[in-house]
Amino acid sequence: VQLQAYGGGLVQAGGSLRLSCAASGGTFSSYAMGWFRQAPGKERERVATISWNGRMTYYRKAVKGRFTISRNNAKNTVDLQMNSLKPEDTAVYYCAADTYGVVDGTERANDFEYWGQGTLVTVSS
């Protein structure tokens, strides 16, 4: 499975960005997907996850109400819409795939077998 994340960039605080992740190989429609981020000097953290059918989504508290994860199984894509961005959202964002397919909001990075290369999001104050 190959994952390609894109859509990062520089945005002012309060602005919006939409990240996308395109998957190839494997059976995307059976995988749970997640977005993680890692800021300089910090550990990688889970941002949002979505179940294989898109019915279950989970967000870390810091982004809830501002970020929305969605997927299109017909196009093998998963998106992260980020609104009301804050400087503390600055990080490299990664998409990841978990072949288990089901999420409950407690997933860790180690649960995800496949990772994209990351896309940098910088939010200026």
MDTraj code that builds the backbone (N, CA, C; nanometers):
import mdtraj as md
import numpy as np

residues = "VAL GLN LEU GLN ALA TYR GLY GLY GLY LEU VAL GLN ALA GLY GLY SER LEU ARG LEU SER CYS ALA ALA SER GLY GLY THR PHE SER SER TYR ALA MET GLY TRP PHE ARG GLN ALA PRO GLY LYS GLU ARG GLU ARG VAL ALA THR ILE SER TRP ASN GLY ARG MET THR TYR TYR ARG LYS ALA VAL LYS GLY ARG PHE THR ILE SER ARG ASN ASN ALA LYS ASN THR VAL ASP LEU GLN MET ASN SER LEU LYS PRO GLU ASP THR ALA VAL TYR TYR CYS ALA ALA ASP THR TYR GLY VAL VAL ASP GLY THR GLU ARG ALA ASN ASP PHE GLU TYR TRP GLY GLN GLY THR LEU VAL THR VAL SER SER".split()
xyz = np.array([
    [0.0848, -0.1182, 0.0000],
    [0.0000, 0.0000, 0.0000],
    [0.0891, 0.1241, 0.0000],
    [0.0611, 0.2157, -0.0898],
    [0.1345, 0.3416, -0.0930],
    [0.0394, 0.4570, -0.0663],
    [0.0838, 0.5466, 0.0192],
    [0.0024, 0.6606, 0.0553],
    [0.0772, 0.7876, 0.0186],
    [0.0074, 0.8787, -0.0434],
    [0.0666, 1.0053, -0.0862],
    [-0.0167, 1.1187, -0.0280],
    [0.0434, 1.1924, 0.0639],
    [-0.0260, 1.3045, 0.1272],
    [0.0160, 1.4354, 0.0616],
    [-0.0779, 1.5251, 0.0471],
    [-0.0462, 1.6545, -0.0105],
    [-0.1482, 1.7570, 0.0378],
    [-0.1183, 1.8830, 0.0109],
    [-0.2095, 1.9899, 0.0486],
    [-0.1582, 2.0816, 0.1575],
    [-0.0414, 2.0497, 0.2139],
    [0.0128, 2.1359, 0.3174],
    [0.0589, 2.2693, 0.2618],
    [0.0942, 2.3586, 0.3514],
    [0.1412, 2.4888, 0.3093],
    [0.1456, 2.5853, 0.4245],
    [0.1626, 2.7116, 0.3912],
    [0.1694, 2.8184, 0.4895],
    [0.0364, 2.8923, 0.4905],
    [-0.0186, 2.9100, 0.6085],
    [-0.1463, 2.9787, 0.6214],
    [-0.1441, 3.0628, 0.7477],
    [-0.2173, 3.1703, 0.7466],
    [-0.2272, 3.2542, 0.8655],
    [-0.3236, 3.1939, 0.9660],
    [-0.3028, 3.2284, 1.0891],
    [-0.3927, 3.1823, 1.1948],
    [-0.5360, 3.2229, 1.1604],
    [-0.6266, 3.1280, 1.1826],
    [-0.7663, 3.1517, 1.1485],
    [-0.8037, 3.1019, 1.0105],
    [-0.7034, 3.0688, 0.9312],
    [-0.7274, 3.0224, 0.7962],
    [-0.7599, 2.8749, 0.7881],
    [-0.7706, 2.8251, 0.6651],
    [-0.8089, 2.6868, 0.6412],
    [-0.7146, 2.6215, 0.5420],
    [-0.7013, 2.4922, 0.5557],
    [-0.6294, 2.4093, 0.4599],
    [-0.7020, 2.2768, 0.4493],
    [-0.6890, 2.2156, 0.3349],
    [-0.7450, 2.0816, 0.3156],
    [-0.6328, 1.9888, 0.2736],
    [-0.6077, 1.8881, 0.3554],
    [-0.5089, 1.7872, 0.3231],
    [-0.5785, 1.6692, 0.2565],
    [-0.5102, 1.6102, 0.1626],
    [-0.5622, 1.4914, 0.0972],
    [-0.4565, 1.3824, 0.0985],
    [-0.5038, 1.2606, 0.0964],
    [-0.4143, 1.1450, 0.0936],
    [-0.4701, 1.0470, -0.0086],
    [-0.3883, 1.0137, -0.1064],
    [-0.4287, 0.9189, -0.2094],
    [-0.3603, 0.7856, -0.1846],
    [-0.4386, 0.6792, -0.1898],
    [-0.3856, 0.5459, -0.1649],
    [-0.3828, 0.4651, -0.2940],
    [-0.2818, 0.3820, -0.3049],
    [-0.2750, 0.2895, -0.4178],
    [-0.2271, 0.1547, -0.3664],
    [-0.2743, 0.0480, -0.4302],
    [-0.2426, -0.0854, -0.3837],
    [-0.3295, -0.1230, -0.2652],
    [-0.3323, -0.2493, -0.2322],
    [-0.4118, -0.2938, -0.1194],
    [-0.5607, -0.2781, -0.1428],
    [-0.6373, -0.2860, -0.0334],
    [-0.7826, -0.2701, -0.0418],
    [-0.8218, -0.1539, 0.0490],
    [-0.8101, -0.0356, -0.0050],
    [-0.8329, 0.0867, 0.0712],
    [-0.9664, 0.0856, 0.1433],
    [-1.0689, 0.0363, 0.0784],
    [-1.2037, 0.0441, 0.1346],
    [-1.2203, -0.0404, 0.2612],
    [-1.1247, -0.1258, 0.2920],
    [-1.1339, -0.2075, 0.4127],
    [-1.0473, -0.1540, 0.5267],
    [-0.9699, -0.0496, 0.4998],
    [-0.8761, 0.0025, 0.5988],
    [-0.9352, 0.1178, 0.6788],
    [-0.9055, 0.1209, 0.8058],
    [-0.9239, 0.2449, 0.8802],
    [-0.8115, 0.3392, 0.8392],
    [-0.8407, 0.4668, 0.8423],
    [-0.7402, 0.5661, 0.8038],
    [-0.7240, 0.6676, 0.9149],
    [-0.6074, 0.7240, 0.9208],
    [-0.5828, 0.8240, 1.0233],
    [-0.4929, 0.9340, 0.9732],
    [-0.5049, 1.0478, 1.0369],
    [-0.4114, 1.1581, 1.0182],
    [-0.3381, 1.1788, 1.1508],
    [-0.2093, 1.1862, 1.1403],
    [-0.1236, 1.2119, 1.2557],
    [-0.0412, 1.3369, 1.2259],
    [0.0173, 1.3925, 1.3287],
    [0.1062, 1.5059, 1.3068],
    [0.2231, 1.5004, 1.4050],
    [0.3299, 1.5619, 1.3625],
    [0.4482, 1.5671, 1.4476],
    [0.5120, 1.7039, 1.4351],
    [0.5166, 1.7738, 1.5458],
    [0.5811, 1.9044, 1.5511],
    [0.7273, 1.8862, 1.5900],
    [0.8129, 1.9807, 1.5564],
    [0.9551, 1.9687, 1.5910],
    [0.9748, 1.9459, 1.7401],
    [1.0532, 1.8446, 1.7722],
    [1.0835, 1.8156, 1.9111],
    [0.9733, 1.7476, 1.9892],
    [0.8649, 1.7119, 1.9198],
    [0.7525, 1.6482, 1.9884],
    [0.7247, 1.5113, 1.9294],
    [0.6510, 1.4322, 2.0046],
    [0.6136, 1.3000, 1.9564],
    [0.5013, 1.3093, 1.8536],
    [0.4939, 1.2083, 1.7705],
    [0.3858, 1.2013, 1.6741],
    [0.2553, 1.1789, 1.7497],
    [0.1513, 1.2519, 1.7120],
    [0.0231, 1.2391, 1.7800],
    [-0.0899, 1.2176, 1.6815],
    [-0.1870, 1.1470, 1.7266],
    [-0.3047, 1.1191, 1.6445],
    [-0.3919, 1.2443, 1.6369],
    [-0.4350, 1.2782, 1.5168],
    [-0.5210, 1.3949, 1.4967],
    [-0.6655, 1.3512, 1.4763],
    [-0.6854, 1.2577, 1.3853],
    [-0.8208, 1.2118, 1.3539],
    [-0.8126, 1.0738, 1.2914],
    [-0.9155, 0.9947, 1.3151],
    [-0.9236, 0.8623, 1.2541],
    [-1.0636, 0.8400, 1.2006],
    [-1.0731, 0.7514, 1.1037],
    [-1.2018, 0.7212, 1.0411],
    [-1.2055, 0.5733, 1.0102],
    [-1.3204, 0.5120, 1.0335],
    [-1.3351, 0.3687, 1.0099],
    [-1.3414, 0.3390, 0.8611],
    [-1.3368, 0.2115, 0.8276],
    [-1.3319, 0.1697, 0.6884],
    [-1.4497, 0.2209, 0.6068],
    [-1.5668, 0.2307, 0.6698],
    [-1.6866, 0.2743, 0.5968],
    [-1.7201, 0.4206, 0.6211],
    [-1.6380, 0.4903, 0.6957],
    [-1.6587, 0.6320, 0.7192],
    [-1.7618, 0.6649, 0.8251],
    [-1.8189, 0.5635, 0.8876],
    [-1.9277, 0.5899, 0.9818],
    [-1.8777, 0.6346, 1.1187],
    [-1.7571, 0.5982, 1.1521],
    [-1.7020, 0.6352, 1.2826],
    [-1.5814, 0.7250, 1.2608],
    [-1.5838, 0.8365, 1.3288],
    [-1.4699, 0.9292, 1.3240],
    [-1.4355, 0.9735, 1.4654],
    [-1.3085, 0.9964, 1.4873],
    [-1.2611, 1.0400, 1.6180],
    [-1.1565, 1.1489, 1.5985],
    [-1.1549, 1.2408, 1.6942],
    [-1.0635, 1.3548, 1.6873],
    [-0.9962, 1.3756, 1.8215],
    [-0.8735, 1.4224, 1.8151],
    [-0.8129, 1.4623, 1.9406],
    [-0.8820, 1.5891, 1.9866],
    [-0.8823, 1.6105, 2.1164],
    [-0.9598, 1.7189, 2.1756],
    [-0.9200, 1.8547, 2.1185],
    [-0.7926, 1.8730, 2.0919],
    [-0.7429, 2.0030, 2.0485],
    [-0.7946, 2.0458, 1.9109],
    [-0.8414, 1.9503, 1.8313],
    [-0.8862, 1.9852, 1.6961],
    [-1.0346, 1.9633, 1.6762],
    [-1.0997, 1.9063, 1.7742],
    [-1.2423, 1.8757, 1.7604],
    [-1.3221, 2.0038, 1.7374],
    [-1.4079, 1.9979, 1.6372],
    [-1.4871, 2.1154, 1.6027],
    [-1.4218, 2.2043, 1.4985],
    [-1.2923, 2.1834, 1.4749],
    [-1.2206, 2.2619, 1.3749],
    [-1.1782, 2.1764, 1.2553],
    [-1.1461, 2.0503, 1.2795],
    [-1.0999, 1.9598, 1.1744],
    [-1.2085, 1.8579, 1.1423],
    [-1.2126, 1.8159, 1.0167],
    [-1.3053, 1.7128, 0.9740],
    [-1.2330, 1.6130, 0.8851],
    [-1.2412, 1.4860, 0.9220],
    [-1.1835, 1.3802, 0.8406],
    [-1.2942, 1.3172, 0.7581],
    [-1.2628, 1.2860, 0.6339],
    [-1.3608, 1.2217, 0.5468],
    [-1.2876, 1.1309, 0.4491],
    [-1.3611, 1.0410, 0.3888],
    [-1.2989, 0.9501, 0.2935],
    [-1.3916, 0.9238, 0.1768],
    [-1.3307, 0.8879, 0.0654],
    [-1.4035, 0.8496, -0.0549],
    [-1.3458, 0.7164, -0.1003],
    [-1.4154, 0.6096, -0.0704],
    [-1.3639, 0.4762, -0.1028],
    [-1.3631, 0.4495, -0.2526],
    [-1.4458, 0.5208, -0.3274],
    [-1.4458, 0.5038, -0.4724],
    [-1.3201, 0.5637, -0.5346],
    [-1.2666, 0.6670, -0.4700],
    [-1.1475, 0.7341, -0.5226],
    [-1.0212, 0.6987, -0.4442],
    [-1.0349, 0.6171, -0.3400],
    [-0.9203, 0.5789, -0.2565],
    [-0.8511, 0.7008, -0.1957],
    [-0.9311, 0.7904, -0.1420],
    [-0.8752, 0.9099, -0.0819],
    [-0.9323, 0.9336, 0.0575],
    [-0.8532, 0.9987, 0.1390],
    [-0.8981, 1.0438, 0.2699],
    [-0.8502, 1.1874, 0.2857],
    [-0.9395, 1.2724, 0.3329],
    [-0.9106, 1.4146, 0.3445],
    [-0.9161, 1.4593, 0.4897],
    [-0.8498, 1.5689, 0.5159],
    [-0.8586, 1.6351, 0.6456],
    [-0.8823, 1.7834, 0.6194],
    [-1.0027, 1.8276, 0.6455],
    [-1.0354, 1.9689, 0.6329],
    [-1.0012, 2.0364, 0.7645],
    [-0.9158, 2.1367, 0.7577],
    [-0.8694, 2.2049, 0.8783],
    [-0.9121, 2.3507, 0.8730],
    [-0.9962, 2.3888, 0.9650],
    [-1.0452, 2.5264, 0.9740],
    [-0.9973, 2.5909, 1.1032],
    [-1.0067, 2.7212, 1.1068],
    [-0.9676, 2.7972, 1.2269],
    [-0.8305, 2.7540, 1.2776],
    [-0.7379, 2.7484, 1.1874],
    [-0.6051, 2.6987, 1.2228],
    [-0.5348, 2.7886, 1.3225],
    [-0.4561, 2.7260, 1.4073],
    [-0.3818, 2.7959, 1.5114],
    [-0.2328, 2.7682, 1.4946],
    [-0.1487, 2.8549, 1.5443],
    [-0.0042, 2.8293, 1.5328],
    [0.0365, 2.6943, 1.5911],
    [-0.0314, 2.6490, 1.6932],
    [0.0025, 2.5199, 1.7534],
    [-0.0357, 2.4010, 1.6663],
    [-0.1038, 2.4255, 1.5562],
    [-0.1320, 2.3187, 1.4598],
    [-0.0144, 2.2965, 1.3647],
    [0.0854, 2.3796, 1.3729],
    [0.2028, 2.3664, 1.2866],
    [0.2728, 2.2339, 1.3116],
    [0.2899, 2.1569, 1.2060],
    [0.3503, 2.0236, 1.2171],
    [0.3593, 1.9620, 1.0786],
    [0.4292, 1.8518, 1.0721],
    [0.4219, 1.7664, 0.9539],
    [0.3053, 1.6705, 0.9759],
    [0.2162, 1.6658, 0.8797],
    [0.0975, 1.5821, 0.8888],
    [0.1159, 1.4575, 0.8030],
    [0.0819, 1.3441, 0.8616],
    [0.0949, 1.2152, 0.7942],
    [-0.0406, 1.1455, 0.7855],
    [-0.0653, 1.0815, 0.6743],
    [-0.1798, 0.9917, 0.6681],
    [-0.1290, 0.8490, 0.6866],
    [-0.2151, 0.7660, 0.7406],
    [-0.1759, 0.6290, 0.7717],
    [-0.2944, 0.5359, 0.7561],
    [-0.2656, 0.4104, 0.7287],
    [-0.3680, 0.3087, 0.7080],
    [-0.3532, 0.1961, 0.8091],
    [-0.4669, 0.1551, 0.8632],
    [-0.4729, 0.0449, 0.9598],
    [-0.5597, -0.0644, 0.8998],
    [-0.5009, -0.1801, 0.8728],
    [-0.5758, -0.2856, 0.8056],
    [-0.6862, -0.3442, 0.8919],
    [-0.6870, -0.3126, 1.0211],
    [-0.7932, -0.3647, 1.1082],
    [-0.9294, -0.3094, 1.0676],
    [-0.9321, -0.1815, 1.0254],
    [-1.0548, -0.1286, 0.9695],
    [-1.1469, -0.0571, 1.0656],
    [-1.1397, -0.0935, 1.1929],
    [-1.2318, -0.0370, 1.2919],
    [-1.1542, 0.0585, 1.3818],
    [-1.2163, 0.1665, 1.4223],
    [-1.1524, 0.2613, 1.5123],
    [-1.2444, 0.2878, 1.6312],
    [-1.1798, 0.3229, 1.7435],
    [-1.2584, 0.3573, 1.8616],
    [-1.2010, 0.4788, 1.9336],
    [-1.1102, 0.5473, 1.8689],
    [-1.0555, 0.6688, 1.9258],
    [-0.9354, 0.6487, 2.0154],
    [-0.8896, 0.5254, 2.0302],
    [-0.7746, 0.4979, 2.1170],
    [-0.6530, 0.4524, 2.0376],
    [-0.6599, 0.4627, 1.9066],
    [-0.5520, 0.4109, 1.8235],
    [-0.4203, 0.4837, 1.8493],
    [-0.3142, 0.4086, 1.8406],
    [-0.1801, 0.4643, 1.8495],
    [-0.1131, 0.4522, 1.7131],
    [-0.0062, 0.5261, 1.6989],
    [0.0655, 0.5232, 1.5714],
    [0.1073, 0.3812, 1.5351],
    [0.1466, 0.3030, 1.6335],
    [0.1921, 0.1665, 1.6060],
    [0.0833, 0.0757, 1.5506],
    [-0.0421, 0.1166, 1.5642],
    [-0.1523, 0.0359, 1.5116],
    [-0.1645, 0.0474, 1.3603],
    [-0.1012, 0.1478, 1.3029],
    [-0.1147, 0.1760, 1.1600],
    [0.0063, 0.1201, 1.0856],
    [-0.0208, 0.0352, 0.9878],
    [0.0867, -0.0358, 0.9196],
    [0.1499, 0.0438, 0.8057],
    [0.0735, 0.1304, 0.7439],
    [0.1234, 0.2003, 0.6251],
    [0.1169, 0.3510, 0.6477],
    [0.2198, 0.4184, 0.5992],
    [0.2322, 0.5613, 0.6222],
    [0.2684, 0.6346, 0.4938],
    [0.2134, 0.7550, 0.4810],
    [0.2542, 0.8441, 0.3741],
    [0.3784, 0.9210, 0.4143],
    [0.4259, 1.0038, 0.3257],
    [0.5529, 1.0707, 0.3462],
    [0.5421, 1.1980, 0.4303],
    [0.4240, 1.2475, 0.4536],
    [0.4069, 1.3679, 0.5334],
    [0.3997, 1.4931, 0.4491],
    [0.3221, 1.5881, 0.4963],
    [0.3111, 1.7181, 0.4317],
    [0.3135, 1.8255, 0.5396],
    [0.3913, 1.9293, 0.5181],
    [0.4142, 2.0301, 0.6209],
    [0.3033, 2.1347, 0.6216],
    [0.2501, 2.1582, 0.7395],
    [0.1530, 2.2653, 0.7608],
    [0.2158, 2.3669, 0.8558],
    [0.2213, 2.4901, 0.8118],
    [0.2768, 2.5965, 0.8941],
    [0.1709, 2.7041, 0.9114],
    [0.1387, 2.7340, 1.0360],
    [0.0381, 2.8348, 1.0657],
    [0.1078, 2.9526, 1.1330],
    [0.1015, 3.0650, 1.0699],
    [0.1678, 3.1844, 1.1227],
    [0.0702, 3.2646, 1.2081],
    [0.1267, 3.3284, 1.3084],
    [0.0415, 3.4066, 1.4006],
    [0.0250, 3.5499, 1.3529],
])
top = md.Topology()
chain = top.add_chain()
for i, resn in enumerate(residues, 1):
    res = top.add_residue(resn, chain, resSeq=i)
    for name in ("N", "CA", "C"):
        top.add_atom(name, md.element.get_by_symbol(name[0]), res)
traj = md.Trajectory(xyz[None], top)
